[in-house]
């Protein structure tokens, strides 16, 4: 993996900040107004937009030189995100496995998997659009 791809991997920390910040803003503001289900859906759209902008900025700053590098970065971001989610959820927030997996249920209106798809494919999209 090249130097720019390694920089993108370190930049995952900024992506984690986007995710945490998005959740904090959701819970501190509009979740009370629209309810938890709608708030999660709004939050999904906000997160996808924020990640798209972040990926575009990273591609301008540290261009990924090939589609395969972009795909590997997306896979690494996805793995790191899921590991963080389950590590934090179990270790810090003390959530049950059932509570953690509930966010993956699209049939029940949970849209978190859409964010994961955006995270996994975002570097490739940024590469293709640059």
Phi, psi and omega per residue, in radians:
X1 nan 2.425 -3.093
X2 -1.373 3.051 -3.102
X3 -1.063 -0.719 -3.124
X4 -1.171 -0.662 3.100
X5 -1.116 -0.677 3.087
X6 -1.120 -0.670 3.081
X7 -1.088 -0.709 3.093
X8 -1.058 -0.655 -3.137
X9 -1.148 -0.709 3.069
X10 -1.158 -0.604 3.140
X11 -1.163 -0.177 3.033
X12 -0.960 -0.559 3.117
X13 -1.023 -0.652 3.047
X14 -1.155 -0.644 3.065
X15 -1.123 -0.684 3.074
X16 -1.084 -0.686 3.102
X17 -1.127 -0.659 3.072
X18 -1.049 -0.833 -3.121
X19 -1.097 -0.824 -3.141
X20 -1.147 -0.795 3.126
X21 -1.051 -0.719 3.112
X22 -1.055 -0.780 3.123
X23 -1.142 -0.704 3.129
X24 -1.115 -0.806 3.129
X25 -1.084 -0.762 3.128
X26 -0.983 -0.895 -3.069
X27 -1.234 -0.536 -3.098
X28 -1.451 -0.274 -3.040
X29 -2.235 -1.584 -2.879
X30 -1.354 -0.242 3.119
X31 -1.048 -0.632 3.129
X32 -1.183 -0.536 -3.084
X33 -1.422 -0.690 -3.013
X34 -1.890 -0.153 -3.103
X35 1.593 2.815 -3.018
X36 -1.141 -0.695 -3.108
X37 -1.129 -0.892 3.121
X38 -1.132 -0.632 3.135
X39 -1.099 -0.703 3.103
X40 -1.120 -0.658 3.137
X41 -1.199 -0.749 3.061
X42 -1.074 -0.768 -3.136
X43 -1.061 -0.627 3.085
X44 -1.070 -0.829 3.138
X45 -1.089 -0.744 3.118
X46 -1.087 -0.777 -3.120
X47 -1.105 -0.788 -3.128
X48 -1.079 -0.748 3.089
X49 -1.098 -0.757 -3.138
X50 -1.131 -0.747 3.111
X51 -1.147 -0.682 3.106
X52 -1.054 -0.784 3.116
X53 -1.126 -0.711 3.136
X54 -1.129 -0.776 3.125
X55 -1.104 -0.690 3.107
X56 -1.100 -0.738 3.123
X57 -1.141 -0.726 3.112
X58 -1.119 -0.693 3.137
X59 -1.152 -0.622 3.075
X60 -1.183 -0.720 -3.075
X61 -1.326 -0.831 -3.084
X62 -2.287 1.374 -3.045
X63 -1.046 2.327 3.007
X64 -1.406 2.276 -2.972
X65 -1.448 -0.144 -3.123
X66 -2.717 2.798 3.089
X67 -1.108 -0.645 -3.134
X68 -1.159 -0.662 3.060
X69 -1.124 -0.750 3.122
X70 -1.076 -0.710 3.105
X71 -1.119 -0.724 3.121
X72 -1.150 -0.694 3.095
X73 -1.109 -0.775 3.106
X74 -1.035 -0.741 3.115
X75 -1.125 -0.711 3.126
X76 -1.156 -0.727 3.097
X77 -1.089 -0.736 3.123
X78 -1.074 -0.835 3.138
X79 -1.065 -0.777 -3.137
X80 -1.141 -0.664 -3.134
X81 -1.157 -0.812 3.137
X82 -1.155 -0.726 3.097
X83 -1.069 -0.747 3.102
X84 -1.099 -0.809 -3.104
X85 -1.017 -0.855 -3.099
X86 -1.311 -0.631 3.091
X87 -1.122 -0.832 3.115
X88 -1.184 -0.783 -3.100
X89 -1.051 -0.757 -3.137
X90 -1.416 -0.798 -2.998
X91 -1.387 -0.639 -3.055
X92 -1.828 -0.923 -3.090
X93 -1.387 -0.224 3.108
X94 1.033 0.662 3.104
X95 -1.414 2.609 3.080
X96 -1.333 2.863 3.061
X97 -1.058 -0.674 3.136
X98 -1.057 -0.776 3.123
X99 -1.114 -0.712 -3.139
X100 -1.153 -0.768 -3.114
X101 -1.295 -0.315 3.124
X102 -1.031 -0.585 -3.124
X103 -1.200 -0.162 -3.135
X104 -1.679 0.045 -3.038
X105 -1.603 1.569 3.131
X106 -1.079 -0.572 -3.123
X107 -1.105 -0.385 3.107
X108 -1.801 0.329 3.067
X109 1.441 0.128 3.110
X110 -1.437 2.173 -2.988
X111 -1.907 0.141 3.140
X112 -0.952 -0.676 3.119
X113 -1.018 -0.485 3.100
X114 -1.162 -0.629 3.073
X115 -1.142 -0.728 3.130
X116 -1.110 -0.673 3.073
X117 -1.092 -0.746 3.121
X118 -1.106 -0.686 3.118
X119 -1.159 -0.740 -3.100
X120 -1.215 -0.638 -3.062
X121 -1.725 -0.213 -3.079
X122 -1.010 -0.801 3.117
X123 -1.059 -0.682 3.109
X124 -1.153 -0.759 3.122
X125 -1.062 -0.757 3.129
X126 -1.098 -0.704 3.098
X127 -1.089 -0.842 -3.094
X128 -1.128 -0.586 -3.078
X129 -1.507 -0.144 -3.098
X130 -1.490 nan nan
